[in-house]
Amino acid sequence: MSGLQVDKLLIPFLSCNACIQEKTVHKSFLQEAQNRSKAPGECQMSDIFGPTCIQSIGGFKYFIFFMDDMARYSHVLFLWEKGEVVD
């Protein structure tokens, strides 16, 4: 068997797309957004989270989060049901 040689052209390229993407170089994120609001209240963001697997002390399962883009002031409200968001 010592005289047996493997033709490297016959071996398929063993790499998947995820492997190739993982090895690529990524640009770093900017430290500060370039299009931030200039005045408080100009742009507000919100997100809802839930249901949580563990209820809070008050029995809440959902949380809604509000944040002002310029001031970065944030506020969290607790909800029993997701339908309370409209109120």
C-alpha positions in Angstrom: 0.0 0.0 0.0 2.9 2.4 0.3 2.9 2.9 -3.5 -0.7 4.0 -3.6 -1.2 7.7 -4.4 -4.5 9.6 -4.1 -5.4 11.9 -6.9 -6.3 15.2 -5.1 -8.5 16.3 -8.1 -10.9 13.4 -7.4 -11.6 14.6 -3.8 -14.7 16.8 -3.7 -14.4 20.3 -2.2 -15.5 19.6 1.4 -16.8 23.0 2.5 -20.3 24.3 3.0 -21.6 27.8 2.6 -21.8 28.4 6.4 -18.1 27.5 6.7 -17.1 29.9 3.9 -19.2 32.7 5.4 -17.7 32.1 8.9 -14.2 32.6 7.5 -14.9 35.9 5.7 -13.9 39.2 7.3 -16.7 41.4 8.5 -16.6 45.1 8.9 -17.0 46.3 12.5 -20.2 48.1 13.5 -20.2 51.9 14.0 -20.0 53.0 17.6 -22.7 55.6 17.1 -25.6 55.7 14.6 -25.2 58.3 11.9 -28.9 59.1 11.6 -30.0 59.7 15.2 -32.9 62.1 16.0 -32.0 65.7 16.7 -34.8 66.4 19.2 -36.4 64.4 22.0 -39.7 62.8 20.9 -38.9 63.0 17.2 -38.5 59.2 16.9 -39.6 56.6 19.5 -39.1 52.9 19.3 -41.0 50.1 21.0 -40.9 46.3 21.3 -43.0 43.8 23.1 -41.7 40.7 24.8 -43.5 37.6 25.9 -45.0 35.4 27.0 -42.3 34.7 29.6 -42.0 31.2 31.0 -42.0 32.6 34.5 -44.5 35.2 35.7 -43.4 38.3 37.6 -44.5 38.9 41.2 -47.6 40.7 39.9 -48.5 37.9 37.6 -47.3 39.7 34.4 -46.3 37.6 31.4 -45.6 40.4 28.8 -43.5 43.5 28.8 -43.5 46.4 26.4 -40.4 48.6 26.0 -40.3 52.2 24.8 -37.2 54.2 24.0 -36.6 57.7 22.7 -34.0 57.7 19.9 -32.3 61.1 20.8 -32.4 61.0 24.6 -32.1 57.2 24.9 -34.7 57.5 27.7 -36.4 54.1 28.1 -39.6 53.0 29.9 -41.0 49.5 30.5 -44.6 48.6 31.1 -45.8 45.3 32.4 -48.8 43.5 30.8 -50.9 40.5 31.8 -52.0 39.9 28.2 -50.6 40.9 24.8 -53.9 42.5 23.9 -53.3 45.2 26.4 -50.8 46.8 24.1 -53.6 48.7 22.2 -54.8 50.3 25.5 
